[in-house]
Amino acid sequence: MRTQVGIVGAGPAGLMLSHLLHQRGVDSVVVDLRGRQEIEETIKAGILEQGTVDLLRQTGLGDRMNRDGFVHHGINLAFSGGIHRINLYELTGGRSVMVYAQHEVLIDLIAKRLADGGDLRFGVSDTQVEGLETEQSTIRFTHEGEQQTLECDFVIGADGSRTYSRFLIPEGTIRKDFFRQYPFAWFGILAEAPPSSDELIYAHSERGFVLISTRSPSVQRMYFQCDPATNIDDWPDDRIWEEFDARLSPSGTGVTPGPIFRKDVLQFRSFVCEPMQYGRLFLAGDAAHTVPPTGAKGMNLAIADVHVLDRALGAYYSSKDTGLLDAYTQTALRRIWRGQWFSFWMTSMLHRFSDATDFDLRRQLAELELVTSSPTAAKNLAENYVGLPLT
Ligand SMILES: Cc1cc2nc3c(=O)[nH]c(=O)nc-3n(C[C@H](O)[C@H](O)[C@H](O)COP(=O)(O)OP(=O)(O)OC[C@H]3O[C@@H](n4cnc5c(N)ncnc54)[C@H](O)[C@@H]3O)c2cc1C
């Protein structure tokens, strides 16, 4: 088999890149370890920045999102016994975020790629990439019991945080990893219940952080800060709802309970690898960087990476110009480090650290007071939350 761009990973980064390349007439093949159904049913992110929404709409992927997604013009910060709204729309001159689940975006992307004749190989195994320093790279994999060799001009490593492709960049001599682990995790639930709030609530409390989020009018996604070693079995539904109440009631709010059909513990870390290119390999999305979910940046950064890559590959195929490809790492990293800073900042402002002193707590509250009372500070939060325009 031969294609122009071989893509490892059918997550938001890999599928979106394949879609964008198709629109400019560049061929690609996408391979993924997981089956289509598993990809379409894995619930992860749910908040799309304005730039992501615009790109989906501009490239023919807006229909279901426009119908089923929810535009949120604001978010709420709960602390010190009150709730304070950040008006994203006003503070950013008319920008907002869309609540539309990542797996719904993937359903739309897969359907569109297949309708456009795209070549997506689900359920592959033994992915092996070779020839990155030559002009003819190969991706070998097993699909439906047969060994396949895909020859391509470029390989895109879009294989998520459990990446294989990142490790193709030699560590130390070329690749440097930047890493931070946090001393807490999130206990996440999915519940069949009506929304507890019209807009997301990020709550600071003495018992730890809470996020009240939503996926649809009947499915709610909520999290509370927990120890990374927390055992899900120790948390029957009643105890979970009591914990939400204990953390939210001091701010005069609460949750509407319902049957919980999923519980998980999400580990927190910040990670960036540099460079994001090695020979004919380009990394995109979680394969190159991960953020704690507090800033809702992960999927959006993945889309932003491939937006840059699409243009760079477009320039290469239209005029053999490698300038944008050569600049890929530098261009993408500017936004990635900004996203890292924002995610770290939101995390540090809202969570309880186990070694925090009373001084640290007072400082956090002063910061929350600042971002909810100073228009300048609120604008800073709002602009970063809705995301930088894709340029
Ligand atoms: C609970 C949770 C909540 C989140 N909330 C948000 C949010 O609100 N907003 C936001 O922007 N982000 C959020 N994120 C982060 C977001 O989901 C990720 O950043 C996003 O999935 C990254 O997309 P990706 O395409 O880079 O990687 P992935 O989505 O991880 O896709 C990678 C794909 O590569 C495949 N793969 C892996 N190894 C191989 C291999 N060797 N060969 C072939 N295929 C392979 C995998 O099967 C997978 O399908 C959240 C994440 C979690 C877990």
The ligand as an SDF file (V2000), in Angstrom:
LIG
                    3D

 53 58  0  0  0  0  0  0  0  0999 V2000
  -11.7330   12.2700   31.3320 C   0  0  0  0  0  0  0  0  0  0  0  0
  -11.1010   13.1950   30.3730 C   0  0  0  0  0  0  0  0  0  0  0  0
  -11.6710   14.4500   30.1990 C   0  0  0  0  0  0  0  0  0  0  0  0
  -11.1150   15.3190   29.2930 C   0  0  0  0  0  0  0  0  0  0  0  0
  -11.7110   16.5470   29.1150 N   0  0  0  0  0  0  0  0  0  0  0  0
  -11.2430   17.3740   28.1510 C   0  0  0  0  0  0  0  0  0  0  0  0
  -11.9400   18.5870   27.8270 C   0  0  0  0  0  0  0  0  0  0  0  0
  -12.9480   18.9380   28.4120 O   0  0  0  0  0  0  0  0  0  0  0  0
  -11.4600   19.3560   26.8050 N   0  0  0  0  0  0  0  0  0  0  0  0
  -10.3420   18.9740   26.0950 C   0  0  0  0  0  0  0  0  0  0  0  0
   -9.9540   19.7090   25.1710 O   0  0  0  0  0  0  0  0  0  0  0  0
   -9.6620   17.8280   26.3860 N   0  0  0  0  0  0  0  0  0  0  0  0
  -10.0900   17.0160   27.3790 C   0  0  0  0  0  0  0  0  0  0  0  0
   -9.4630   15.8070   27.6280 N   0  0  0  0  0  0  0  0  0  0  0  0
   -8.2610   15.4460   26.8700 C   0  0  0  0  0  0  0  0  0  0  0  0
   -8.5970   14.8790   25.5040 C   0  0  0  0  0  0  0  0  0  0  0  0
   -9.5270   13.8260   25.6030 O   0  0  0  0  0  0  0  0  0  0  0  0
   -7.3110   14.4060   24.8250 C   0  0  0  0  0  0  0  0  0  0  0  0
   -6.3850   15.4670   24.8640 O   0  0  0  0  0  0  0  0  0  0  0  0
   -7.5590   13.9690   23.3770 C   0  0  0  0  0  0  0  0  0  0  0  0
   -8.1940   12.7030   23.3350 O   0  0  0  0  0  0  0  0  0  0  0  0
   -6.2480   13.8860   22.5940 C   0  0  0  0  0  0  0  0  0  0  0  0
   -6.5090   13.4380   21.2950 O   0  0  0  0  0  0  0  0  0  0  0  0
   -5.4180   12.6160   20.4830 P   0  0  0  0  0  0  0  0  0  0  0  0
   -5.9950   12.3980   19.1330 O   0  0  0  0  0  0  0  0  0  0  0  0
   -4.1080   13.2860   20.5870 O   0  0  0  0  0  0  0  0  0  0  0  0
   -5.2380   11.2490   21.2720 O   0  0  0  0  0  0  0  0  0  0  0  0
   -6.2840   10.0910   21.6190 P   0  0  0  0  0  0  0  0  0  0  0  0
   -7.6580   10.6190   21.6910 O   0  0  0  0  0  0  0  0  0  0  0  0
   -5.7290    9.3980   22.8080 O   0  0  0  0  0  0  0  0  0  0  0  0
   -6.2170    9.1200   20.3490 O   0  0  0  0  0  0  0  0  0  0  0  0
   -5.0760    8.3310   20.1000 C   0  0  0  0  0  0  0  0  0  0  0  0
   -5.4910    7.1010   19.3130 C   0  0  0  0  0  0  0  0  0  0  0  0
   -4.2910    6.3780   18.9670 O   0  0  0  0  0  0  0  0  0  0  0  0
   -4.5330    4.9990   19.0910 C   0  0  0  0  0  0  0  0  0  0  0  0
   -3.2450    4.3060   19.2720 N   0  0  0  0  0  0  0  0  0  0  0  0
   -2.4550    4.3030   20.3630 C   0  0  0  0  0  0  0  0  0  0  0  0
   -1.3280    3.5920   20.1390 N   0  0  0  0  0  0  0  0  0  0  0  0
   -1.4000    3.1340   18.8580 C   0  0  0  0  0  0  0  0  0  0  0  0
   -0.5470    2.3440   18.0450 C   0  0  0  0  0  0  0  0  0  0  0  0
    0.6340    1.8720   18.4970 N   0  0  0  0  0  0  0  0  0  0  0  0
   -0.9500    2.0370   16.7830 N   0  0  0  0  0  0  0  0  0  0  0  0
   -2.1420    2.5020   16.3160 C   0  0  0  0  0  0  0  0  0  0  0  0
   -2.9890    3.2760   17.0430 N   0  0  0  0  0  0  0  0  0  0  0  0
   -2.6260    3.5820   18.3000 C   0  0  0  0  0  0  0  0  0  0  0  0
   -5.4650    4.8930   20.2890 C   0  0  0  0  0  0  0  0  0  0  0  0
   -6.2080    3.6740   20.2370 O   0  0  0  0  0  0  0  0  0  0  0  0
   -6.3380    6.1300   20.1220 C   0  0  0  0  0  0  0  0  0  0  0  0
   -7.5490    5.8580   19.4370 O   0  0  0  0  0  0  0  0  0  0  0  0
   -9.9680   14.9170   28.5470 C   0  0  0  0  0  0  0  0  0  0  0  0
   -9.4010   13.6600   28.7220 C   0  0  0  0  0  0  0  0  0  0  0  0
   -9.9530   12.7980   29.6230 C   0  0  0  0  0  0  0  0  0  0  0  0
   -9.3360   11.4290   29.8010 C   0  0  0  0  0  0  0  0  0  0  0  0
  1  2  1  0
  2  3  1  0
  2 52  2  0
  3  4  2  0
  4  5  1  0
  4 50  1  0
  5  6  2  0
  6  7  1  0
  6 13  1  0
  7  8  2  0
  7  9  1  0
  9 10  1  0
 10 11  2  0
 10 12  1  0
 12 13  2  0
 13 14  1  0
 14 15  1  0
 14 50  1  0
 15 16  1  0
 16 17  1  0
 16 18  1  0
 18 19  1  0
 18 20  1  0
 20 21  1  0
 20 22  1  0
 22 23  1  0
 23 24  1  0
 24 25  2  0
 24 26  1  0
 24 27  1  0
 27 28  1  0
 28 29  2  0
 28 30  1  0
 28 31  1  0
 31 32  1  0
 32 33  1  0
 33 34  1  0
 33 48  1  0
 34 35  1  0
 35 36  1  0
 35 46  1  0
 36 37  1  0
 36 45  1  0
 37 38  2  0
 38 39  1  0
 39 40  1  0
 39 45  2  0
 40 41  1  0
 40 42  2  0
 42 43  1  0
 43 44  2  0
 44 45  1  0
 46 47  1  0
 46 48  1  0
 48 49  1  0
 50 51  2  0
 51 52  1  0
 52 53  1  0
M  END
$$$$
